[in-house]
Amino acid sequence: MRYQAIPPTDSLEVLLFSVTTIVFWSVTMEVRIMQVRAILNRLADGHRDPRHSGKGRFWNLSREEFVNGPIYGKKPIEPRDPANSFLIQILKGPVDGFTRMPPGGPYITPEDLAFIEQWISDGAPDIDGIGAREYTT
């Protein structure tokens, strides 16, 4: 049996449908940034580099600080442009005199790298920015 969405018929149903859609969309975006952070935390945990303990893990800061950095004097993420994002470059490394991160490994898996690249291609969204903006429009 196939089910088909029934379009809302009155303004209250339209409002509830819209809010539900936006909340679902926002939670999905939030989950992706959390997954990106988890991937990077796993890499740092596996390496045990003291520079990436506590506050050294810039990716666990606010989305704004995560995207703009700086790390090693560079902006980590260029939203919608993973190829020019220093985070991607250094994870693939070496680049600009820096070794591949984390130094000596373990290195990011191709699947995790592709996930982060897609997140950046999508604008590196976070519920604080894109979700809130979508909700108010």
C-alpha positions in Angstrom: 0.0 0.0 0.0 1.4 3.5 -0.9 0.9 6.4 1.3 0.7 9.9 -0.1 1.1 13.2 1.8 -2.1 15.0 2.1 -1.6 18.7 1.5 -2.6 21.0 4.4 -6.1 22.5 4.0 -6.2 25.5 6.3 -3.8 28.1 7.7 -3.2 26.3 11.0 -2.3 23.0 9.2 -0.1 25.0 6.8 1.7 26.6 9.8 2.1 23.3 11.6 3.4 21.6 8.5 5.9 24.4 7.9 7.2 24.5 11.5 7.5 20.7 11.5 9.5 20.7 8.2 11.8 23.5 9.4 12.4 21.8 12.8 13.2 18.5 11.1 15.5 20.2 8.6 17.3 22.2 11.4 17.9 19.1 13.5 19.3 17.3 10.4 21.8 20.2 9.9 22.7 20.2 13.6 23.4 16.5 13.5 25.8 17.0 10.6 28.0 19.5 12.3 28.0 17.2 15.4 29.1 14.4 13.2 31.9 16.5 11.7 33.1 17.4 15.2 32.9 13.7 16.3 35.1 12.7 13.3 37.7 15.3 14.2 37.6 14.4 17.9 38.2 10.7 17.0 41.3 11.7 15.0 42.6 13.9 17.8 41.9 11.2 20.4 43.7 8.6 18.3 46.8 10.8 18.0 47.0 12.2 21.5 48.7 15.5 20.4 48.6 17.8 23.4 47.8 20.8 21.2 44.5 19.1 20.4 43.3 18.6 23.9 40.6 20.9 25.4 40.6 24.4 23.9 43.1 23.3 21.2 40.2 21.6 19.4 38.9 24.6 17.5 36.2 22.5 15.8 34.4 22.2 19.2 34.1 26.0 19.5 31.1 27.9 18.0 30.4 27.4 14.3 31.7 30.9 13.7 35.0 30.2 15.4 35.2 26.7 13.7 34.8 28.2 10.2 36.9 31.3 10.6 39.7 30.1 12.9 42.4 30.9 12.5 44.4 27.7 12.6 48.1 28.0 11.8 47.2 31.5 10.7 44.7 30.4 8.1 40.9 30.3 7.8 39.9 26.6 8.3 36.8 26.5 6.2 35.7 28.2 3.0 31.9 27.5 3.0 30.8 25.9 -0.4 34.5 25.4 -1.4 36.1 22.3 0.2 39.0 22.3 -2.2 40.1 25.7 -0.9 39.3 24.9 2.8 42.5 24.6 4.8 40.9 21.9 7.0 40.5 19.7 4.0 43.9 20.5 2.6 45.7 19.7 5.9 43.6 16.5 6.4 44.8 15.4 2.9 48.3 17.1 3.5 51.0 18.0 3.4 50.2 21.6 2.5 52.0 24.9 2.9 54.8 23.4 4.9 52.5 21.5 7.3 52.4 17.7 7.5 49.3 15.8 7.0 47.1 15.9 10.1 47.2 14.4 12.5 51.0 14.0 12.3 51.9 10.3 11.9 48.2 9.3 11.8 45.8 7.7 12.2 44.5 9.6 9.2 41.0 10.3 8.2 39.1 7.7 6.2 38.0 8.5 2.7 34.4 8.2 3.8 34.8 10.6 6.7 36.7 13.0 4.4 33.9 12.9 1.9 31.3 13.6 4.6 33.2 16.7 5.8 33.7 17.8 2.2 30.0 17.5 1.5 29.2 19.4 4.7 31.5 22.2 3.5 30.0 22.1 0.0 26.6 22.7 1.6 27.9 25.8 3.3 29.1 24.2 6.5 25.6 24.7 8.0 24.8 24.9 11.7 21.4 25.3 13.4 22.5 28.6 14.9 22.8 30.2 11.5 21.0 28.6 8.6 18.3 26.9 10.7 17.4 30.1 12.5 17.4 32.2 9.3 15.2 29.6 7.6 12.8 29.7 10.5 12.3 33.4 10.5 11.8 33.8 6.7 
